[in-house]
Amino acid sequence: MNSHTSHEPLAGLRGLPPLAGLCSHADAARPGLAVDATVARLRRYVFLKTQSAFTQAALFNGVPEWEVKGAFSLHLWQDAEHSTWLRARITEMRTPPHHLDKVPEPALKDFTDELRHAHDTRELLIGLYEVLKPAFLATVEQHLAVTNPVADHPTRRLLSMIAVEERAQLAWGEAALAALRRGNPDTPRQIAFAAHLRAYLAAAGGVSGEDPRPDLAATPLPAPRTRKDEALPVTRVPRRDARFKHVWRSRGIVPSPSSPVHQRLWWMMNVRLQEMHVSELIATVIADWTGQPWAFYHDLARHLWDETRHCMLGEVAFAAQGIDHTTIPTHIGFAEYPNEKLPAPERYSFLWGIEQGLMVKSGKQAEVALAHAGGDELAEVFQDYDWADEVLHAAIGRRWLEPHFKSREAMLAVYERIRPAYDQMKEDDFALGGRDWFPEFYQKHLAHKDPNLGRAEPEAPPLAGGGY
């Protein structure tokens, strides 16, 4: 290619920025990475993003810290999004969409398998936010620095967006680890785990595969935690940290339809608060239902994040009233029972049956109407978005369950078969002491804030039964 003979920069019309403002002509004249080299890198990025999402899903239930579950829900979904974006970009570069889930290098899988064997929350946070994600972000930034800004702009655009969310994830992780370490430094085992993972990542040539590799004959890798004859771990029973004094298998006794609208509204906010157990069910479906197309895991990652968002809406609603949500009894039975008793497709079908049942007028639509009747603008907005999300979730369930069970009727039959046993588990829990806790809680913390006190009760529709 002939180059411009002048040493002066090419002038645009009246000084207008050239090349759509992406860069200067000089920057665009540096060749950068070829297509095949870019695809090779992106395959590794896809693998690491995918395995990061799977690791967070598999270990989700075993994390007791509420705030960590919230962050993992977001980061898991973002990692799945990033994997999806990069998969699409790979297919635009003379590469068919086959084998995108193939392990790009055995040593890289050894690294992610070791990460999956974190023994506790601290080790998992160290592995994700002090080893994997900093290395990933550094590689992405190096990639952005060397690839051609015009020829490979579509890749640069995706990597730039990924880098923004990766930096936010790292900022959270750094703050979380600093909080956990305050007055409680890492143990020797936790310190060793960081070095352990860095050694395995170095043996794979780093994130890109292009970093110098150690001489393993001279300096062997630490003994692996992964046993080749065992499946990778998946935790199934939800855990809560020590702040939660009441961990039950039901939410307790539902207020009657004749209860004051304001009281029913705050029970509904408690239902939102409890939706972490839905995320805890979905996490094991992601981990256990193997061999599905990547789009399945991407959809379920979004579903999981939405359910945690709904839980956060309940947390915010109670916080706005000055109520610490950790003092409210927490319900784990909706995840614990299916996770231990049912195969993954039946777990998800059970959840779908409940969500599909809320598509009637007495379901999500009535919940918005109840919030409106209760005079709570914040709750009304929260319920409006919850309704929109649940319409999406019902569609996601149909998309993936109908091909598996062959018909909508078969899906409903699975739900109907499971429901009685689940309800019996809840009935057994109801019989235990203290389960009818909400009336006293409402009278102590919320009844005096009822905008309808001293006035006639507003009209509010009855809600569909048969929830979580």
C-alpha positions in Angstrom: 0.0 0.0 0.0 1.4 3.4 -1.0 1.8 5.8 1.9 1.1 9.5 1.8 4.4 11.3 0.9 3.9 14.3 3.1 5.0 14.3 6.7 2.2 16.6 7.5 -1.1 15.1 9.0 -3.9 14.8 6.5 -6.3 17.7 6.9 -10.0 17.2 7.2 -12.6 19.6 6.0 -12.3 22.7 8.3 -10.6 20.5 10.8 -13.3 17.9 11.2 -12.1 14.8 13.0 -11.3 12.0 10.5 -12.2 8.4 10.7 -15.5 8.9 12.6 -13.5 10.2 15.5 -12.1 6.7 16.3 -8.4 7.7 16.0 -5.9 9.6 14.0 -4.6 8.4 10.6 -1.3 7.6 12.3 -2.9 5.3 14.8 -5.0 3.5 12.1 -1.8 3.0 10.1 -0.4 0.5 12.7 -1.4 -3.0 11.5 -2.4 -4.5 14.8 -3.7 -8.1 15.2 -4.7 -10.3 12.3 -8.1 -12.0 12.2 -6.8 -15.4 13.2 -4.9 -14.0 16.1 -7.9 -12.1 17.3 -10.2 -15.2 17.0 -7.7 -17.2 19.0 -7.7 -14.7 21.8 -11.5 -14.3 21.8 -11.9 -18.0 22.1 -10.0 -17.9 25.4 -11.9 -14.9 26.6 -15.2 -16.8 25.9 -14.0 -19.8 27.8 -13.0 -17.8 30.8 -16.1 -15.7 30.9 -18.3 -18.8 30.5 -16.4 -20.6 33.3 -16.6 -17.6 35.6 -20.4 -17.6 35.2 -20.6 -21.4 35.8 -18.3 -21.2 38.9 -20.5 -18.5 40.5 -23.6 -20.5 39.7 -22.2 -23.7 41.0 -21.0 -22.2 44.3 -23.9 -19.7 44.7 -25.9 -21.6 47.4 -22.8 -22.1 49.5 -22.1 -18.4 49.9 -23.7 -17.3 53.1 -23.0 -13.5 52.8 -26.1 -11.8 51.5 -24.2 -9.0 49.7 -21.9 -11.4 47.9 -24.9 -13.3 46.6 -26.2 -10.0 45.2 -23.0 -9.2 43.5 -22.5 -12.7 42.1 -26.0 -12.5 40.6 -25.0 -9.3 38.7 -21.5 -10.4 37.8 -22.7 -13.9 36.7 -25.2 -12.3 34.3 -22.6 -9.8 33.0 -20.1 -12.5 32.4 -22.7 -14.5 30.5 -23.5 -11.3 28.5 -19.8 -10.8 27.7 -19.5 -14.4 26.6 -22.5 -14.0 24.3 -21.1 -10.8 22.7 -17.7 -12.4 22.1 -19.3 -15.5 20.6 -21.2 -13.4 18.1 -18.1 -11.5 17.2 -16.1 -14.7 16.6 -18.7 -15.8 14.1 -18.3 -12.6 12.2 -14.7 -13.3 11.4 -14.7 -16.3 9.1 -15.4 -18.7 12.0 -18.5 -20.9 12.1 -20.4 -21.0 15.4 -19.3 -24.6 16.1 -17.0 -25.6 19.0 -17.2 -22.3 20.8 -17.5 -24.3 24.0 -14.5 -26.4 23.3 -11.7 -26.0 25.8 -9.1 -23.9 24.0 -6.2 -25.3 26.0 -6.2 -28.0 28.8 -4.0 -25.9 31.0 -6.6 -23.1 31.0 -9.3 -25.6 32.1 -7.0 -26.8 34.9 -7.0 -23.2 36.1 -10.8 -22.8 36.1 -11.2 -26.2 37.7 -8.9 -25.1 40.5 -10.9 -21.9 41.0 -14.1 -24.0 41.3 -12.5 -25.7 44.3 -12.4 -22.5 46.5 -13.1 -23.7 50.0 -15.0 -20.6 51.3 -16.2 -17.2 50.3 -12.9 -15.5 50.9 -11.0 -17.9 48.6 -13.7 -17.5 45.9 -13.5 -13.7 46.1 -9.7 -13.9 46.0 -9.8 -16.2 43.0 -12.2 -14.1 41.0 -11.3 -10.5 42.0 -7.6 -10.8 42.7 -6.5 -13.4 40.2 -8.9 -14.0 37.2 -10.6 -10.7 36.7 -7.5 -8.4 37.1 -5.6 -10.7 34.7 -8.6 -10.6 32.3 -8.9 -6.8 32.4 -5.2 -6.3 31.9 -5.3 -8.6 28.8 -8.3 -6.7 27.4 -6.6 -3.4 27.9 -3.5 -4.7 26.2 -5.7 -6.1 23.4 -7.3 -2.6 22.9 -3.9 -1.1 22.8 -2.6 -3.3 20.0 -5.5 -4.1 17.7 -6.3 -1.8 14.8 -8.9 0.8 15.8 -10.6 0.9 12.4 -10.1 -2.5 10.9 -11.1 -4.2 14.1 -13.5 -1.6 15.5 -16.3 -4.2 16.2 -14.0 -6.1 18.5 -12.7 -3.0 20.1 -16.2 -1.8 20.8 -17.2 -5.0 22.6 -14.0 -5.1 24.6 -14.4 -1.5 25.6 -17.9 -2.2 26.9 -16.7 -5.3 28.7 -13.8 -3.4 30.3 -16.2 -0.9 31.8 -18.2 -3.6 33.6 -15.1 -5.5 34.5 -13.7 -2.5 36.2 -16.9 -2.1 38.2 -16.8 -5.7 39.2 -13.2 -5.4 40.4 -14.1 -2.2 42.4 -16.8 -4.2 44.1 -14.5 -7.2 44.7 -11.7 -5.0 46.1 -14.2 -3.3 48.5 -15.7 -6.6 49.5 -12.3 -8.2 50.3 -11.2 -5.1 52.2 -14.4 -5.4 54.3 -13.9 -9.1 55.0 -10.3 -8.5 56.0 -10.9 -5.7 58.4 -9.7 -7.1 61.7 -9.7 -10.6 60.1 -6.7 -11.1 57.8 -6.4 -13.9 55.3 -5.3 -17.3 56.6 -2.2 -19.0 55.3 -4.4 -21.3 53.3 -6.2 -18.3 51.7 -3.0 -16.6 50.9 -1.6 -19.8 49.4 -4.7 -20.2 47.2 -4.0 -16.9 45.4 -0.4 -18.1 44.6 -1.8 -21.5 43.6 -4.2 -20.0 41.1 -1.6 -17.6 39.7 0.7 -20.5 39.1 -2.0 -22.4 37.1 -2.9 -19.3 35.1 0.8 -18.7 34.3 1.1 -22.3 33.1 -1.6 -21.6 30.6 0.2 -18.6 29.2 -2.1 -16.2 31.0 -5.5 -15.1 29.7 -4.3 -14.6 26.1 -2.1 -17.7 26.0 0.8 -15.4 24.9 2.5 -14.7 28.2 5.8 -16.4 29.1 5.2 -19.8 30.6 7.2 -21.2 33.5 9.5 -24.2 33.3 7.2 -26.7 35.0 10.1 -29.2 35.1 12.1 -26.8 37.2 9.1 -25.4 39.2 6.2 -27.9 39.2 2.6 -26.7 39.8 1.2 -26.9 43.3 -0.7 -30.1 43.9 -4.2 -29.8 42.3 -7.4 -29.6 44.4 -9.3 -31.1 41.4 -9.6 -34.9 41.2 -9.9 -36.1 37.6 -12.3 -38.9 38.7 -14.8 -36.5 40.5 -17.4 -34.1 39.1 -16.8 -30.4 39.8 -18.5 -29.3 43.0 -22.1 -27.8 43.1 -23.6 -26.6 46.4 -27.3 -27.1 46.7 -28.5 -26.1 50.2 -28.8 -22.3 50.5 -26.8 -20.7 53.3 -27.3 -17.4 55.3 -24.8 -15.6 57.4 -25.0 -15.1 61.1 -27.1 -12.0 60.9 -30.1 -14.0 59.9 -31.5 -15.5 63.1 -34.5 -17.2 61.5 -33.8 -19.4 58.6 -37.0 -21.3 57.7 -38.5 -23.5 55.0 -41.5 -21.2 54.5 -42.3 -17.5 54.6 -44.8 -18.1 57.3 -48.6 -17.7 57.3 -50.0 -15.5 54.5 -52.3 -12.7 55.6 -55.9 -13.3 54.8 -57.6 -11.4 51.9 -59.6 -9.5 54.6 -56.5 -8.1 56.1 -55.9 -4.3 55.6 -54.6 -3.4 52.2 -51.5 -1.9 53.7 -50.7 -5.1 55.6 -51.1 -7.2 52.5 -48.9 -4.8 50.6 -46.1 -5.2 53.1 -46.5 -9.0 53.0 -46.0 -8.6 49.2 -42.8 -6.6 49.9 -41.7 -9.5 52.1 -42.4 -11.9 49.2 -40.0 -9.8 47.0 -37.4 -9.9 49.8 -37.5 -13.7 49.8 -36.8 -14.1 46.1 -33.2 -14.9 46.7 -34.4 -18.5 47.0 -35.5 -18.4 43.4 -32.0 -17.3 42.3 -30.7 -20.2 44.5 -32.8 -22.6 42.5 -31.8 -21.2 39.1 -28.1 -21.3 40.0 -28.2 -25.1 40.4 -30.2 -25.5 37.2 -27.4 -23.6 35.4 -24.8 -25.8 37.1 -26.6 -29.2 36.7 -28.4 -29.1 33.4 -25.4 -29.8 31.2 -25.1 -30.0 27.4 -27.6 -27.2 26.6 -26.9 -24.6 24.0 -25.1 -21.5 25.3 -28.3 -19.4 24.8 -30.0 -21.5 27.5 -27.3 -20.5 30.1 -27.4 -16.9 28.9 -31.2 -16.7 29.4 -31.0 -18.4 32.8 -28.2 -16.0 33.9 -30.6 -13.1 33.1 -33.4 -14.9 35.0 -31.2 -15.4 38.0 -30.1 -11.7 38.1 -33.7 -10.5 37.7 -34.9 -12.6 40.7 -32.1 -11.2 42.9 -33.1 -7.7 41.7 -36.6 -8.4 42.9 -35.1 -9.5 46.2 -33.2 -6.2 46.3 -36.5 -4.3 45.7 -37.8 -5.8 48.9 -34.6 -5.0 50.7 -34.8 -1.4 49.6 -38.5 -1.1 50.6 -37.8 -2.3 54.1 -34.7 -0.1 54.4 -36.7 2.9 53.4 -38.8 2.2 56.5 -35.8 1.9 58.7 -36.1 -1.9 58.9 -33.0 -4.1 58.8 -34.0 -6.9 56.4 -31.7 -9.4 58.2 -34.1 -9.3 61.1 -36.9 -10.7 58.9 -37.3 -14.5 58.8 -35.6 -15.8 55.6 -37.1 -18.6 53.5 -34.8 -21.2 51.9 -37.3 -24.0 51.3 -38.2 -23.1 47.7 -34.6 -23.7 46.7 -33.6 -26.4 49.2 -36.4 -28.8 48.4 -36.1 -28.8 44.6 -32.3 -28.6 44.6 -32.0 -31.8 46.8 -35.0 -33.7 45.5 -35.5 -33.0 41.8 -33.4 -33.2 38.6 -32.6 -29.9 37.0 -35.3 -29.9 34.3 -38.0 -30.6 36.8 -36.6 -27.9 39.1 -37.0 -25.3 36.4 -40.4 -26.6 35.3 -41.6 -26.3 38.9 -40.5 -22.6 38.9 -42.0 -22.1 35.5 -45.4 -23.5 36.6 -45.5 -20.9 39.4 -44.5 -18.0 37.2 -46.9 -19.0 34.4 -49.7 -19.1 37.0 -49.0 -15.5 37.9 -49.7 -14.3 34.3 -53.5 -14.3 35.1 -55.2 -11.0 36.1 -55.2 -12.0 39.8 -51.4 -12.5 39.5 -48.8 -9.9 38.8 -51.3 -7.4 37.4 -53.2 -7.5 40.7 -50.0 -7.0 42.7 -49.4 -3.7 40.9 -53.1 -2.8 41.7 -52.6 -3.7 45.4 -49.5 -1.4 45.6 -51.6 1.4 44.0 -54.5 0.8 46.4 -52.1 0.9 49.3 -50.9 4.4 48.3 -47.2 3.4 48.0 -45.7 4.8 44.8 -42.4 3.1 45.3 -44.0 -0.3 45.7 -46.1 0.3 42.7 -43.1 1.0 40.5 -41.3 -2.0 42.0 -44.2 -4.3 41.2 -44.6 -2.9 37.7 -41.1 -3.9 36.8 -41.4 -7.2 38.6 -44.5 -7.9 36.4 -42.6 -7.0 33.3 -39.7 -9.3 34.3 -42.0 -12.2 35.1 -43.6 -12.1 31.7 -40.1 -12.5 30.3 -39.3 -15.3 32.6 -42.4 -17.2 31.7 -41.4 -16.9 28.0 -37.8 -18.1 28.8 -39.3 -21.1 30.6 -41.4 -22.0 27.6 -38.5 -21.5 25.2 -36.3 -24.1 26.9 -38.7 -26.5 28.7 -41.2 -27.1 25.9 -38.6 -28.8 23.6 -37.4 -30.9 26.6 -40.8 -32.1 27.8 -42.3 -32.0 24.3 -45.5 -30.1 25.2 -46.9 -27.4 27.4 -49.2 -30.0 29.0 -46.3 -32.1 30.0 -44.6 -29.2 31.6 -47.7 -28.4 33.6 -48.0 -32.1 34.6 -44.5 -31.9 36.0 -45.5 -28.9 38.0 -48.7 -30.5 39.3 -46.9 -33.6 40.3 -44.3 -31.7 42.3 -46.5 -29.1 43.9 -48.2 -31.3 46.6 -45.0 -32.6 48.0 -43.6 -29.0 48.1 -46.7 -27.7 49.8 -46.5 -30.5 52.4 -43.0 -29.5 53.2 -44.3 -25.9 53.8 -47.2 -27.2 55.9 -44.8 -29.1 58.1 -42.8 -25.9 58.5 -45.9 -23.8 59.3 -46.6 -26.2 62.2 -43.4 -25.1 63.9 -43.3 -22.4 66.5 -43.2 -18.8 65.5 -44.2 -19.2 61.9 -47.1 -16.8 62.2 -44.7 -14.0 62.8 -45.9 -11.4 60.4 -49.0 -9.9 62.2 -46.9 -8.9 65.2 -44.0 -7.6 63.0 -46.5 -5.5 61.0 -48.1 -4.0 64.1 -44.7 -3.1 65.6 -43.0 -1.6 62.5 -45.5 -0.7 59.8 -49.2 -0.4 60.9 -48.8 3.2 62.1 -47.7 4.2 58.6 -50.9 3.0 56.9 -52.1 6.0 54.9 -55.7 4.6 55.2 -55.8 4.6 59.0 -59.1 6.0 60.2 -60.6 5.8 56.7 -62.5 3.2 54.7 -60.3 0.5 53.3 -59.6 1.0 49.5 -60.7 -1.5 47.0 -57.9 -4.0 46.2 -58.1 -7.2 44.2 -57.4 -10.6 45.7 -54.1 -12.1 44.7 -53.6 -15.5 43.1 -52.4 -18.2 45.5 -49.9 -20.9 45.0 -46.7 -18.8 45.1 -43.2 -19.8 46.2 
